[in-house]
Amino acid sequence: MARMARKDIGEIRGIIARAKRLDVIFGVVGVLALGLGLLTFATLFVDMALDGYSRLTPDFFTEFPSRHAERAGILSAWVGTTLVMLVTACVAVPLSVAAGIYLEEYAPRNWITDIIEINIANLAGVPSIIYGLLALGLFVYEFNLGQSILTAGLTLALLILPVVIVATREAIRSIPSHIREGAYALGATKWQVVQHHILPYSMGGIMTGVIIGMARAIGETAPIITIGALTFIAFLPASPVTGTFPFLSFEWLQSPFTVMPIQIFNWTSRPDPNFHANAAAAGFVLVLMTLIMNGLAIWLRYRIRRNIKW
Amino acid sequence: MAEPKPALDTLPLKARASALDFYYGDFQALKKIDMPIYEKRVTALIGPSGCGKSTFLRCFNRMHDLYPGNRYVGEISLHPDNVNLLDKSVDPIEVRMRLSMVFQKPNPFPKTIFENVAYGLRVRGVNRRAVLEEKVEEALRAAALWNEVKDRLQDMAFNLSGGQQQRLCIARALATEPEILLFDEPTSALDPIATASIEELITELKQRVTILIVTHNMQQAARVSDFTAYMYIGELVEFGWTDDIFIKPKNPQTEAYITGRFG
């Protein structure tokens, strides 16, 4: 070396060592925090799996609930949950995507828009039981939709609306303005820009938001109890496909129903410990459904993002 | 240049800005701009950052209409039909269909090479495969990109290099046969080799289209343009033949900027 180390080099190294110590401390704290969350979830999941393991047979999925714990199954619960989720998705997706696009691309910047935005942020924080009360008053009594799958689907759609709107807006905002300007500069109208660019490029983010919203809705119990889902139900809704013209029936929308969390709640509140095993098994299935939905969200986002770069 | 320059009033005019003011809200970004744009010539806009050259360029295709609070006063008339591009009764979409723009950062859409070039035509309702293929090839040839991409038109555009992406954007702008091609610092995100190929392309393109280019690079203005306009804080300081501006500028401010004593 042409020049020897400067005389304060020891001091500089001391400063670096101290700064790096903070790095290590934060790393350890971060791992601990993460581990705590993961461990809690893993414990719950494994505990449920062990408790309910003996009940996880094919019959469990094809039997109605019963007075005898060992004969009871979750058929009406999982069918009910699936149908309610279907209604929720069909209502929530178009409404929130349209709302998100309007707010990002069309809404003028003024106080009305500001009020709408504040409202959406607040809606996300409203306790779910309040949605249940609203649905009871509005859908059940005012619109006479009954204590039906339709009512439950609409209620949960309202519940996840703010989540999906926020996800849609964030996905749209992540599209750089120079891509938008490029399309406008070629003479595209607002709708052409939305249809050809905004929607396709934000689809990954929107789908992720939808699925995360659905994963939240699938576990909701309070609003569903409020609108009066049954806790014991031993029949299925009418089939959506029929043998006669027009081969589609919407009678199932008006059918009474139960959902997974209510079935779990029902079994947990019984004194017989055999029912607790049923509850654990159903809980395991419900968590699995949520995990699969989240996995799907991650996979979809990856697939769609792969073809988009700027 | 050795050959004598024709008198300015004998040159055909493509557009003229007259008494043009522009406001971002309350801030006046352009002040009383009067400037001719001559047909099938390259006109360069130079000046220090914030002088309003990009703002001026973006008036031509009404890009400012995309954002609230922007206001034009005065006019930009487009010849030969003498329509005022800035008039409220003129639809900005119609203006953008007549004038094309190439941006500072290459901005291909995340679609295939073919669909990028075809997009302007699709917006105009052209969907016949044969017509699209013909126009896309013609535009890619004009942008000197055809030989590099002809075997992979269905590849995603972002797989191209930066310089290729910018030529793709030029092809996309050319495919709709614009009357004026607007360039907003088209080489500022490119390396010197890609820059040279874009500059060469601009020189070739003036055979077919009128070009207005904003550049922060004075050598680039000197190399590619026939006319140069020097702007400073929203005003047009000097306009003239490029070699006049660079060799014997009339205004001392222009001279200070060009010789690098200022800016």
Interface residues (C-beta under 8 A of the other chain):
Chain A: P108 R109 P176 H178 I179 R180 E181 G182 A183 Y184 A185 L186 G187 A188 T189 Q192 H196 H197 Y201 N307 I308 K309 W310
Chain B: N61 M63 L66 P68 I93 E94 R96 M97 S100 M101 F103 Q104 K105 N107 P108 F109 P110 Y119 G120 R122 V123 R124 M156 F158 C169 R172 A173 T176
